[in-house]
Amino acid sequence: MNILITGAKGFVGRNLAEALKNIRDGKDRSRTTAVGDIYEYDIDTDPQALDNFCKNADFIYHLAGVNRPKNEKEFMEGNFGFTSTLLDTLKKHNSKAPVLITSSIQASLDNPYGRSKKAGEELIFQYGKENGVKTFVYRFPNVFGKWCRPNYNSAVATFCYNIAHDLPITVNDRSHMMTLIYIDDVISELLNALEGHENREENTKYCKVAAEHKITLGEIADMLYGFKNSRDTKIIPDMNGFSKKLYSTYLSYLDPKDFSYKLKMNKDDRGSFTEILRTTNAGQFSVNILKPGITKGQHWHNTKNEKFVVVKGHGLIQLRRIGDTEIHSFEVNGDDMAVVDMIPGYTHNIMNLSDTEELVTFMWCNECFDPKHPDTYHEEV
């Protein structure tokens, strides 16, 4: 199937083009559609190319549009005029390729931009009816995600970019409610339409992206500042729903020099302990290094539990149930990695059996360490 994308260099277009290439090249096997040629048309494309694209395309994604023109008449020229040109070219070749257009929720508003988007919608509906062509019209709210241009027409992109680059943001009304959709959800829906199982709005002629998020500007700003501070607090956000999507978006706006950051190593004569990150509800992750011949631990917990994975070196982990004398021993080696659980009610230790090599252990604990409530009691195994 050959596919034409207008507005291919825009935010949605770029994400869609890359998704289609992944399908075409066999990198994404979750989709069954056979993708052939992908025709990418944008403002700097030779206009003559449109004729050949329309002649050979089996599906049309019409994403091109104007939302920040120098003068108002460009709204109608870009959002209605080019749509008319595209459809006329398709009719010229008697194309029966389905046509999908991305509009805006502002199409219901009486302003220059809204009227131009509405006109483009009606043109698509009329074209589909008169020519027996399947059409899809999506009225998008605010779309956010990677590759969206900051300081243009997306508050989320601007906030992400500015906060990531230590620039101020302006929140005029913290209580202003935003309706947002995430770029990956948009692309998933656009691919669903390609495969013929689009999400149609009930009792309307429109299609929609099912996953919408409603959140205030103030909440967005607070979350983004929390993401920025997480490198100091080591607390990563909840990796569910909107928070997961916003965090991924924020990371995409980091300056490459900020991709890496230092961790604090707590060192003593036994080795070191370095906390990597903390979660809001799933504990913390750390790296422990033992010098040759050293033993650590010798304590037990009531509720706290841990998982140890030796990734380098040769060691021994021992556990003994409180009140019992039997010791359970597990020899561990970085060349044959295994998980050993630290069980509540069992005192435990970990020792480096090597005389020359450090023992490196990756550790997970089900709760973040709280010095006021450590739930840790010394007792040798």
SEPADO-886862 format. One line per field, with one value per residue (C-alpha): x negated, y, z; chain; residue in one letter; residue number from 1. Coordinates in steps of 0.05 Angstrom, whole numbers, plus 5000, padded with zeros to 4 digits. Layout:
<pts>
u	c(X, ...)
v	c(Y, ...)
w	c(Z, ...)
c	c(A, ...)
r	c(A, ...)
k	c(NUM, ...)
</pts>
This chain:
<pts>
u	c(5000, 4971, 4985, 4985, 4974, 4984, 4952, 4901, 4850, 4899, 4905, 4957, 4932, 4861, 4884, 4931, 4879, 4829, 4882, 4900, 4826, 4819, 4877, 4851, 4781, 4805, 4783, 4855, 4889, 4950, 4984, 5005, 5013, 4962, 4933, 4901, 4878, 4888, 4897, 4878, 4906, 4893, 4889, 4820, 4837, 4839, 4914, 4908, 4894, 4965, 4994, 4952, 4964, 5040, 5037, 5002, 5026, 5072, 5085, 5081, 5062, 5078, 5043, 5020, 5050, 5038, 5046, 4998, 5002, 4976, 5046, 5116, 5128, 5074, 5119, 5168, 5113, 5076, 5133, 5184, 5147, 5094, 5146, 5185, 5122, 5108, 5178, 5180, 5115, 5143, 5206, 5163, 5135, 5202, 5170, 5211, 5159, 5189, 5174, 5160, 5156, 5135, 5176, 5182, 5234, 5232, 5270, 5332, 5312, 5329, 5259, 5215, 5177, 5240, 5277, 5220, 5215, 5291, 5289, 5235, 5277, 5339, 5298, 5274, 5344, 5371, 5314, 5325, 5400, 5395, 5338, 5354, 5290, 5283, 5263, 5240, 5243, 5209, 5219, 5157, 5151, 5081, 5030, 4966, 4904, 4834, 4815, 4869, 4843, 4835, 4854, 4902, 4972, 4965, 4963, 4938, 4880, 4862, 4865, 4823, 4770, 4765, 4762, 4711, 4668, 4675, 4719, 4781, 4852, 4915, 4978, 5032, 5087, 5066, 5138, 5146, 5167, 5130, 5155, 5095, 5079, 5011, 4975, 4966, 5041, 5054, 5007, 5039, 5107, 5084, 5055, 5120, 5156, 5107, 5125, 5200, 5217, 5219, 5253, 5317, 5353, 5423, 5478, 5429, 5391, 5324, 5270, 5231, 5171, 5200, 5147, 5159, 5129, 5159, 5112, 5100, 5041, 5020, 5017, 4976, 4926, 4920, 4908, 4855, 4817, 4821, 4790, 4734, 4721, 4722, 4648, 4636, 4691, 4682, 4758, 4784, 4857, 4914, 4905, 4978, 5026, 5014, 4953, 4915, 4931, 4913, 4847, 4826, 4845, 4804, 4742, 4745, 4733, 4669, 4605, 4560, 4507, 4558, 4572, 4522, 4518, 4475, 4496, 4473, 4431, 4431, 4362, 4327, 4271, 4318, 4337, 4395, 4470, 4503, 4576, 4599, 4672, 4734, 4805, 4870, 4898, 4848, 4787, 4717, 4659, 4586, 4517, 4474, 4399, 4360, 4285, 4250, 4263, 4316, 4385, 4444, 4514, 4523, 4593, 4666, 4732, 4805, 4838, 4781, 4758, 4703, 4677, 4602, 4570, 4494, 4471, 4396, 4352, 4361, 4399, 4442, 4510, 4535, 4603, 4627, 4697, 4700, 4704, 4676, 4605, 4608, 4570, 4591, 4532, 4531, 4467, 4473, 4431, 4435, 4422, 4486, 4534, 4591, 4639, 4637, 4695, 4684, 4743, 4778, 4762, 4695, 4629, 4583, 4514, 4474, 4399, 4346, 4310, 4256, 4187, 4176, 4241, 4297, 4368, 4419, 4493, 4554, 4607, 4681, 4719, 4795, 4794, 4752, 4706, 4735, 4685, 4743, 4772, 4715, 4746, 4674, 4649, 4578, 4567, 4510, 4529)
v	c(5000, 5067, 5124, 5199, 5245, 5319, 5362, 5306, 5350, 5375, 5348, 5295, 5282, 5268, 5219, 5185, 5180, 5146, 5098, 5078, 5068, 5022, 4981, 4981, 4960, 4905, 4940, 4942, 4875, 4894, 4920, 4875, 4926, 4920, 4990, 5006, 5075, 5133, 5199, 5257, 5324, 5390, 5464, 5458, 5399, 5412, 5423, 5381, 5320, 5322, 5298, 5234, 5223, 5227, 5181, 5125, 5133, 5081, 5120, 5195, 5227, 5301, 5333, 5398, 5462, 5532, 5555, 5614, 5655, 5726, 5748, 5718, 5703, 5651, 5609, 5597, 5590, 5537, 5499, 5502, 5522, 5467, 5416, 5434, 5427, 5359, 5333, 5360, 5324, 5259, 5267, 5279, 5209, 5179, 5158, 5117, 5122, 5136, 5206, 5222, 5295, 5322, 5382, 5417, 5425, 5498, 5481, 5491, 5563, 5625, 5652, 5655, 5592, 5554, 5574, 5552, 5484, 5475, 5492, 5439, 5387, 5401, 5396, 5326, 5303, 5327, 5296, 5229, 5229, 5251, 5204, 5143, 5149, 5132, 5193, 5204, 5271, 5279, 5341, 5341, 5378, 5397, 5344, 5335, 5292, 5288, 5333, 5384, 5455, 5496, 5569, 5562, 5538, 5484, 5503, 5434, 5437, 5507, 5488, 5426, 5463, 5522, 5483, 5434, 5493, 5533, 5585, 5616, 5597, 5639, 5609, 5662, 5618, 5556, 5531, 5532, 5462, 5431, 5373, 5336, 5276, 5242, 5235, 5159, 5152, 5196, 5154, 5090, 5115, 5139, 5070, 5039, 5080, 5054, 4983, 4998, 4997, 5071, 5098, 5133, 5182, 5158, 5195, 5240, 5238, 5248, 5201, 5210, 5189, 5150, 5169, 5241, 5273, 5332, 5370, 5442, 5485, 5490, 5415, 5408, 5460, 5427, 5359, 5385, 5420, 5355, 5318, 5369, 5362, 5286, 5282, 5311, 5275, 5212, 5204, 5185, 5199, 5150, 5111, 5105, 5144, 5218, 5223, 5171, 5206, 5275, 5250, 5219, 5284, 5326, 5282, 5293, 5368, 5360, 5390, 5331, 5355, 5341, 5269, 5245, 5264, 5244, 5201, 5206, 5146, 5134, 5105, 5074, 5024, 4967, 4993, 5037, 5043, 5085, 5099, 5104, 5123, 5122, 5110, 5136, 5067, 5013, 5025, 5043, 5016, 5018, 4990, 4961, 4949, 4905, 4904, 4836, 4796, 4844, 4825, 4872, 4866, 4825, 4853, 4836, 4871, 4863, 4885, 4911, 4862, 4865, 4831, 4823, 4809, 4802, 4828, 4824, 4782, 4720, 4723, 4688, 4709, 4679, 4682, 4655, 4659, 4698, 4648, 4591, 4565, 4538, 4581, 4583, 4598, 4620, 4625, 4681, 4699, 4755, 4704, 4666, 4719, 4700, 4737, 4724, 4750, 4780, 4753, 4791, 4759, 4732, 4763, 4764, 4784, 4787, 4773, 4779, 4713, 4741, 4762, 4809, 4829, 4875, 4846, 4889, 4879, 4910, 4918, 4932, 4947, 4949, 5014, 5077, 5083, 5127, 5143, 5156, 5087, 5044, 4975, 4949, 4909, 4885, 4811, 4770, 4710)
w	c(5000, 4979, 5027, 5017, 5077, 5069, 5123, 5130, 5165, 5217, 5288, 5273, 5203, 5225, 5278, 5229, 5174, 5222, 5246, 5175, 5158, 5218, 5192, 5121, 5142, 5188, 5252, 5279, 5272, 5312, 5249, 5191, 5136, 5080, 5070, 5004, 4982, 5030, 4995, 5040, 5017, 5053, 5040, 5009, 4964, 4889, 4875, 4812, 4855, 4883, 4817, 4817, 4891, 4882, 4822, 4859, 4931, 4961, 5025, 5039, 5106, 5097, 5157, 5124, 5151, 5175, 5247, 5256, 5191, 5180, 5161, 5169, 5096, 5098, 5144, 5088, 5035, 5076, 5109, 5052, 4990, 4991, 5012, 4949, 4907, 4937, 4924, 4853, 4839, 4867, 4824, 4763, 4771, 4791, 4857, 4905, 4960, 5029, 5054, 5126, 5149, 5217, 5238, 5304, 5359, 5340, 5277, 5320, 5337, 5297, 5286, 5224, 5242, 5262, 5199, 5155, 5189, 5184, 5110, 5100, 5137, 5095, 5032, 5052, 5070, 5004, 4965, 4999, 4985, 4913, 4894, 4936, 4976, 5049, 5091, 5162, 5197, 5265, 5308, 5352, 5417, 5440, 5419, 5458, 5453, 5424, 5365, 5378, 5365, 5430, 5435, 5377, 5392, 5445, 5519, 5537, 5487, 5511, 5584, 5572, 5532, 5579, 5643, 5614, 5594, 5659, 5626, 5659, 5640, 5644, 5674, 5670, 5698, 5737, 5738, 5662, 5641, 5582, 5539, 5513, 5470, 5466, 5400, 5407, 5418, 5357, 5314, 5339, 5319, 5251, 5238, 5262, 5208, 5156, 5176, 5174, 5247, 5265, 5327, 5304, 5349, 5365, 5329, 5291, 5226, 5261, 5285, 5350, 5391, 5449, 5501, 5523, 5585, 5622, 5668, 5689, 5667, 5740, 5748, 5685, 5708, 5777, 5746, 5699, 5755, 5794, 5735, 5733, 5807, 5804, 5788, 5857, 5895, 5853, 5854, 5786, 5771, 5769, 5705, 5689, 5645, 5634, 5680, 5640, 5574, 5600, 5630, 5564, 5529, 5579, 5569, 5494, 5505, 5546, 5519, 5498, 5547, 5602, 5582, 5634, 5708, 5768, 5826, 5898, 5919, 5994, 6005, 6065, 6077, 6058, 5989, 5967, 5962, 5908, 5903, 5830, 5835, 5879, 5858, 5888, 5903, 5881, 5924, 5904, 5861, 5882, 5867, 5922, 5915, 5964, 5968, 5969, 6032, 6059, 6088, 6091, 6118, 6182, 6194, 6184, 6168, 6187, 6122, 6079, 6026, 5975, 5913, 5902, 5835, 5832, 5765, 5776, 5821, 5864, 5929, 5981, 6008, 6073, 6106, 6174, 6202, 6267, 6324, 6283, 6274, 6202, 6152, 6079, 6034, 5960, 5922, 5870, 5810, 5758, 5703, 5721, 5747, 5794, 5839, 5914, 5954, 6023, 6061, 6118, 6185, 6161, 6179, 6119, 6094, 6030, 6028, 5975, 5967, 5922, 5947, 5888, 5854, 5876, 5883, 5848, 5866, 5836, 5890, 5892, 5956, 5960, 5998, 5998, 6058, 6113, 6168, 6217, 6204, 6177, 6193, 6200, 6260, 6270, 6280, 6251, 6209)
c	c(A, A, A, A, A, A, A, A, A, A, A, A, A, A, A, A, A, A, A, A, A, A, A, A, A, A, A, A, A, A, A, A, A, A, A, A, A, A, A, A, A, A, A, A, A, A, A, A, A, A, A, A, A, A, A, A, A, A, A, A, A, A, A, A, A, A, A, A, A, A, A, A, A, A, A, A, A, A, A, A, A, A, A, A, A, A, A, A, A, A, A, A, A, A, A, A, A, A, A, A, A, A, A, A, A, A, A, A, A, A, A, A, A, A, A, A, A, A, A, A, A, A, A, A, A, A, A, A, A, A, A, A, A, A, A, A, A, A, A, A, A, A, A, A, A, A, A, A, A, A, A, A, A, A, A, A, A, A, A, A, A, A, A, A, A, A, A, A, A, A, A, A, A, A, A, A, A, A, A, A, A, A, A, A, A, A, A, A, A, A, A, A, A, A, A, A, A, A, A, A, A, A, A, A, A, A, A, A, A, A, A, A, A, A, A, A, A, A, A, A, A, A, A, A, A, A, A, A, A, A, A, A, A, A, A, A, A, A, A, A, A, A, A, A, A, A, A, A, A, A, A, A, A, A, A, A, A, A, A, A, A, A, A, A, A, A, A, A, A, A, A, A, A, A, A, A, A, A, A, A, A, A, A, A, A, A, A, A, A, A, A, A, A, A, A, A, A, A, A, A, A, A, A, A, A, A, A, A, A, A, A, A, A, A, A, A, A, A, A, A, A, A, A, A, A, A, A, A, A, A, A, A, A, A, A, A, A, A, A, A, A, A, A, A, A, A, A, A, A, A, A, A, A, A, A, A, A, A, A, A, A, A, A, A, A, A, A, A, A, A, A, A, A, A, A, A, A, A, A, A, A)
r	c(M, N, I, L, I, T, G, A, K, G, F, V, G, R, N, L, A, E, A, L, K, N, I, R, D, G, K, D, R, S, R, T, T, A, V, G, D, I, Y, E, Y, D, I, D, T, D, P, Q, A, L, D, N, F, C, K, N, A, D, F, I, Y, H, L, A, G, V, N, R, P, K, N, E, K, E, F, M, E, G, N, F, G, F, T, S, T, L, L, D, T, L, K, K, H, N, S, K, A, P, V, L, I, T, S, S, I, Q, A, S, L, D, N, P, Y, G, R, S, K, K, A, G, E, E, L, I, F, Q, Y, G, K, E, N, G, V, K, T, F, V, Y, R, F, P, N, V, F, G, K, W, C, R, P, N, Y, N, S, A, V, A, T, F, C, Y, N, I, A, H, D, L, P, I, T, V, N, D, R, S, H, M, M, T, L, I, Y, I, D, D, V, I, S, E, L, L, N, A, L, E, G, H, E, N, R, E, E, N, T, K, Y, C, K, V, A, A, E, H, K, I, T, L, G, E, I, A, D, M, L, Y, G, F, K, N, S, R, D, T, K, I, I, P, D, M, N, G, F, S, K, K, L, Y, S, T, Y, L, S, Y, L, D, P, K, D, F, S, Y, K, L, K, M, N, K, D, D, R, G, S, F, T, E, I, L, R, T, T, N, A, G, Q, F, S, V, N, I, L, K, P, G, I, T, K, G, Q, H, W, H, N, T, K, N, E, K, F, V, V, V, K, G, H, G, L, I, Q, L, R, R, I, G, D, T, E, I, H, S, F, E, V, N, G, D, D, M, A, V, V, D, M, I, P, G, Y, T, H, N, I, M, N, L, S, D, T, E, E, L, V, T, F, M, W, C, N, E, C, F, D, P, K, H, P, D, T, Y, H, E, E, V)
k	c(1, 2, 3, 4, 5, 6, 7, 8, 9, 10, 11, 12, 13, 14, 15, 16, 17, 18, 19, 20, 21, 22, 23, 24, 25, 26, 27, 28, 29, 30, 31, 32, 33, 34, 35, 36, 37, 38, 39, 40, 41, 42, 43, 44, 45, 46, 47, 48, 49, 50, 51, 52, 53, 54, 55, 56, 57, 58, 59, 60, 61, 62, 63, 64, 65, 66, 67, 68, 69, 70, 71, 72, 73, 74, 75, 76, 77, 78, 79, 80, 81, 82, 83, 84, 85, 86, 87, 88, 89, 90, 91, 92, 93, 94, 95, 96, 97, 98, 99, 100, 101, 102, 103, 104, 105, 106, 107, 108, 109, 110, 111, 112, 113, 114, 115, 116, 117, 118, 119, 120, 121, 122, 123, 124, 125, 126, 127, 128, 129, 130, 131, 132, 133, 134, 135, 136, 137, 138, 139, 140, 141, 142, 143, 144, 145, 146, 147, 148, 149, 150, 151, 152, 153, 154, 155, 156, 157, 158, 159, 160, 161, 162, 163, 164, 165, 166, 167, 168, 169, 170, 171, 172, 173, 174, 175, 176, 177, 178, 179, 180, 181, 182, 183, 184, 185, 186, 187, 188, 189, 190, 191, 192, 193, 194, 195, 196, 197, 198, 199, 200, 201, 202, 203, 204, 205, 206, 207, 208, 209, 210, 211, 212, 213, 214, 215, 216, 217, 218, 219, 220, 221, 222, 223, 224, 225, 226, 227, 228, 229, 230, 231, 232, 233, 234, 235, 236, 237, 238, 239, 240, 241, 242, 243, 244, 245, 246, 247, 248, 249, 250, 251, 252, 253, 254, 255, 256, 257, 258, 259, 260, 261, 262, 263, 264, 265, 266, 267, 268, 269, 270, 271, 272, 273, 274, 275, 276, 277, 278, 279, 280, 281, 282, 283, 284, 285, 286, 287, 288, 289, 290, 291, 292, 293, 294, 295, 296, 297, 298, 299, 300, 301, 302, 303, 304, 305, 306, 307, 308, 309, 310, 311, 312, 313, 314, 315, 316, 317, 318, 319, 320, 321, 322, 323, 324, 325, 326, 327, 328, 329, 330, 331, 332, 333, 334, 335, 336, 337, 338, 339, 340, 341, 342, 343, 344, 345, 346, 347, 348, 349, 350, 351, 352, 353, 354, 355, 356, 357, 358, 359, 360, 361, 362, 363, 364, 365, 366, 367, 368, 369, 370, 371, 372, 373, 374, 375, 376, 377, 378, 379, 380, 381)
</pts>
